Amino acid sequence: MKIILGPASADLGLRVAQMLSLEPLRVSAKTFPDGESYVRIDGDVENEDVVIMQTTSPPQDTRLIQLALIADAAKRNNAVKVVAVVPYIAYARQDKVFLQGEAVSIETIARMLKAAGIDALLTVNIHQEKVLERFPFPAKNLSAIPLLAKHFRDRGLEGAFALAPDKGAIYIAEEANRILGGGCGYLEKHRDRYTGQVSIKRGDLNVAGKVVVIFDDIISTGGTIVSAAKILRENGASEVYAACVHPLLVGDAEKRILEAGIREVIGTDSVPSSVSKVSLAPLLCDALKEL
């Protein structure tokens, strides 16, 4: 097996290759003056199983096209099997039709990747795991929540309360609580299907005097975290941290979150950022060993 270092995840891919003692192959990538993408695999993949390491965080359209082109290049150069490791998979939040006339974007992406030559896929904390059952190739979801929880435990925050941003994500808080052991709960969140605006109110929690870590799969604009911070302060939390697998942090999201009273934001290198202090490499290595 060889690991192809996609332009969006070259550092993570190199770390995984080193941990597994596999040969890493770099990708030459550029953008033409008209905005189109070009890629070329720098190395031999003939008769090899290959892993493409490429997250698809913004600019997601570019990174998805790069992933598809790399897969096509691998198959054209006689790779036997192409496995895509896509820590953050774009367009996953539209996993069903909410309003008449919509596309189901994650199914469209899955079919595109199949056509490009991908034979299997690993991703991390996808929005709804069951959607992978609709992919036209084997696809597996991994959870990085235990890695994030261990990060806080190792920093001396064992016993912190794990909070999910809504009832549907309580399983995330439960995962974290198995490591932190300080209890868990959730907030009530409602998203308007037309405007996308989110409203939050108190759910199942008792945090007076406690350190709280808000765990989420994605932090995008930070609106949910900012609203949660206000509620937690009103309910007497002593300190509040935010943790996410995919730190998109659009615009001034991190600044807004910190100004809301969050002590620190911690993310993984699923999306390289200033808060990406937990690496997915051990998690991905274990999954790739099973292949």
C-alpha positions in Angstrom: 0.0 0.0 0.0 1.1 3.5 -0.8 -0.3 6.8 0.5 -1.0 9.6 -1.9 -0.7 13.0 -0.1 -3.6 15.1 -1.4 -2.9 18.8 -1.5 -5.4 19.5 1.3 -4.1 16.8 3.8 -0.4 16.5 2.9 0.8 16.9 6.5 -1.7 14.4 8.0 -1.0 11.9 5.2 2.7 12.1 5.8 2.2 11.5 9.5 0.1 8.4 8.8 2.6 7.1 6.2 5.4 7.5 8.7 3.4 5.7 11.5 2.6 2.8 9.2 6.0 2.7 7.5 4.3 3.2 4.1 5.7 5.0 1.1 4.2 8.5 0.7 3.6 9.9 -2.8 3.3 13.6 -3.3 0.9 15.3 -5.7 1.9 18.2 -8.0 -1.1 20.5 -8.1 -1.8 23.8 -9.6 -4.7 26.0 -10.7 -5.0 27.2 -14.3 -5.7 30.9 -15.0 -9.3 30.0 -15.7 -9.7 28.4 -12.3 -9.5 24.7 -13.3 -7.5 22.3 -11.3 -4.5 20.2 -12.4 -2.9 17.3 -10.5 -0.2 14.7 -11.2 0.9 11.9 -8.9 4.7 12.0 -8.3 5.4 8.3 -8.2 4.6 4.9 -9.4 1.2 3.3 -8.4 1.1 0.4 -10.9 -0.1 -2.8 -9.3 -0.4 -1.1 -5.9 -3.2 -0.5 -3.5 -3.3 3.2 -2.8 -4.8 5.5 -0.2 -5.6 9.0 -1.1 -5.5 11.4 1.9 -7.6 14.4 1.0 -10.0 16.4 3.1 -12.7 18.4 1.4 -13.1 21.5 3.6 -13.4 24.9 1.9 -12.7 25.5 -0.9 -14.7 22.3 -1.0 -15.4 22.3 -4.8 -11.7 22.6 -5.6 -10.8 19.9 -3.2 -13.5 17.5 -4.3 -12.3 17.9 -7.9 -8.7 17.4 -6.9 -9.8 14.2 -5.1 -11.6 12.9 -8.2 -8.7 13.8 -10.5 -6.2 12.0 -8.2 -8.4 8.9 -8.1 -8.7 8.9 -11.9 -4.9 9.4 -12.3 -4.3 6.4 -9.9 -6.6 4.1 -11.9 -5.2 5.3 -15.2 -1.7 4.4 -14.0 -2.9 0.9 -13.0 -3.5 1.1 -9.3 -5.3 -2.0 -8.1 -7.5 -0.5 -5.4 -8.1 3.1 -4.5 -9.2 4.0 -1.0 -10.1 7.6 -0.3 -9.5 8.9 3.3 -11.6 12.0 3.4 -11.6 13.3 7.1 -14.1 16.0 6.3 -16.5 15.1 3.5 -18.2 18.1 2.0 -21.9 18.3 1.2 -22.8 15.7 3.8 -25.3 17.9 5.7 -27.8 17.7 2.8 -28.5 13.9 3.3 -32.2 14.0 2.5 -34.8 16.2 0.8 -36.1 18.9 3.2 -37.9 21.0 0.7 -39.4 20.0 -2.7 -37.0 20.5 -5.6 -33.8 19.9 -3.6 -30.9 17.6 -4.5 -29.4 15.1 -2.0 -25.9 16.5 -2.3 -24.0 13.7 -0.4 -25.5 11.1 -2.8 -24.4 13.1 -5.8 -20.8 13.4 -4.3 -20.7 9.6 -3.7 -21.7 8.8 -7.3 -19.1 11.3 -8.6 -16.3 9.7 -6.5 -17.4 6.2 -7.7 -17.2 7.3 -11.3 -13.7 8.8 -10.7 -12.4 5.4 -9.6 -12.7 5.3 -5.8 -13.3 1.7 -4.5 -13.7 2.5 -0.8 -13.9 5.4 1.6 -13.0 6.3 5.2 -14.4 9.4 6.7 -14.6 10.9 10.2 -17.7 12.0 12.1 -19.9 12.4 9.1 -23.1 14.3 9.8 -25.3 11.2 9.6 -23.5 7.8 9.5 -26.5 5.9 8.0 -26.0 7.9 4.8 -22.9 5.8 4.0 -25.2 2.8 3.4 -26.3 4.6 0.3 -22.8 4.9 -1.1 -22.0 2.8 -4.2 -18.9 1.4 -2.6 -17.9 0.4 0.9 -17.7 3.4 3.2 -16.8 3.6 6.9 -17.3 6.3 9.5 -14.8 6.8 12.3 -15.2 8.9 15.5 -12.6 11.3 16.7 -14.6 12.3 19.8 -12.6 9.9 22.1 -9.3 11.5 20.9 -10.7 15.0 21.7 -11.9 13.8 25.1 -8.5 12.2 25.9 -6.9 15.5 25.0 -8.9 17.3 27.7 -8.4 14.4 30.2 -4.6 14.5 29.7 -4.7 18.3 30.4 -6.2 17.6 33.8 -9.8 18.2 33.0 -11.0 14.7 33.9 -14.5 15.1 35.4 -15.6 17.9 33.0 -19.2 17.9 31.9 -19.6 16.9 28.2 -22.3 18.9 26.4 -23.9 18.2 23.0 -25.3 21.1 21.0 -28.7 19.3 20.5 -30.5 16.2 21.5 -29.7 14.4 18.2 -26.0 14.7 19.0 -26.2 13.4 22.6 -24.3 10.3 21.5 -21.3 12.6 21.0 -21.5 13.8 24.6 -22.0 10.2 25.8 -18.8 9.2 23.9 -16.8 12.0 25.6 -18.3 11.2 29.0 -17.0 7.6 28.9 -13.6 9.2 29.0 -14.1 12.4 31.1 -16.6 10.9 33.5 -18.2 14.2 34.6 -21.7 13.6 33.2 -23.3 14.7 30.0 -26.3 16.5 28.5 -27.6 18.5 25.6 -29.2 21.7 24.5 -32.3 22.1 22.5 -31.5 23.5 19.0 -33.8 24.4 16.1 -32.7 25.3 12.6 -35.0 27.2 10.3 -35.1 25.2 7.0 -35.5 28.3 4.9 -33.1 30.9 6.6 -30.7 28.4 8.2 -30.9 30.5 11.5 -30.4 28.5 14.7 -32.2 29.1 18.0 -31.0 27.3 21.2 -32.6 26.9 24.6 -31.7 25.0 27.7 -32.0 21.2 27.4 -31.0 18.4 29.8 -28.2 19.9 31.9 -27.0 20.8 35.4 -23.7 22.6 35.1 -23.5 24.9 38.1 -19.9 25.2 39.3 -18.7 22.7 36.7 -16.1 22.8 33.9 -18.0 22.2 30.6 -16.7 21.0 27.2 -19.1 21.5 24.3 -18.4 18.7 21.8 -19.6 19.0 18.2 -18.7 17.4 14.9 -18.4 20.7 13.1 -17.9 24.4 14.1 -18.7 26.5 11.1 -19.8 30.1 11.8 -19.7 29.5 15.6 -23.2 30.6 16.2 -24.3 27.5 18.0 -21.2 27.7 20.3 -21.8 31.4 21.1 -25.4 30.8 22.0 -24.4 27.7 24.1 -21.8 29.8 26.0 -24.4 32.3 27.0 -26.7 29.6 28.3 -23.9 27.9 30.2 -22.8 31.1 31.9 -26.4 31.8 32.9 -26.5 28.4 34.5 -23.3 28.8 36.5 -20.7 26.9 34.6 -17.2 27.7 35.9 -15.3 27.3 32.7 -16.4 26.4 29.2 -14.3 24.9 26.3 -15.4 24.0 22.8 -14.2 20.9 20.9 -14.9 19.8 17.4 -13.7 17.3 14.9 -14.0 19.6 11.9 -12.9 23.2 12.7 -14.1 25.1 9.6 -14.2 28.4 11.6 -15.6 30.5 8.8 -14.7 34.2 8.9 -14.2 35.5 12.4 -15.8 32.5 14.0 -13.0 31.8 16.4 -12.8 35.4 17.6 -16.6 35.5 18.2 -16.4 32.2 20.2 -13.6 33.4 22.4 -15.4 36.8 23.0 -18.5 34.8 24.1 -16.5 33.5 27.0 -15.2 30.2 25.7 -11.8 29.6 27.3 -10.4 27.7 24.3 -11.4 26.0 21.0 -9.8 22.6 20.2 -10.1 20.8 16.9 -8.5 18.1 14.9 -6.3 18.2 11.8 -9.3 17.0 9.8 -9.3 20.6 8.7 -5.9 22.3 9.2 -6.4 25.4 11.3 -5.0 27.4 14.2 -7.0 25.2 16.7 -6.1 21.8 15.2 -4.2 20.5 18.2 -5.4 16.9 18.1 -4.2 14.6 15.2 -6.4 12.0 13.5 -3.3 10.0 12.6 -3.6 7.3 15.3 -7.3 6.8 14.4 -6.7 6.6 10.7 -3.7 4.3 11.2 -5.8 1.8 13.1 -8.5 1.8 10.4 -6.0 1.4 7.6 -4.4 -1.5 9.4 -7.7 -3.3 9.1 -7.5 -3.0 5.3 
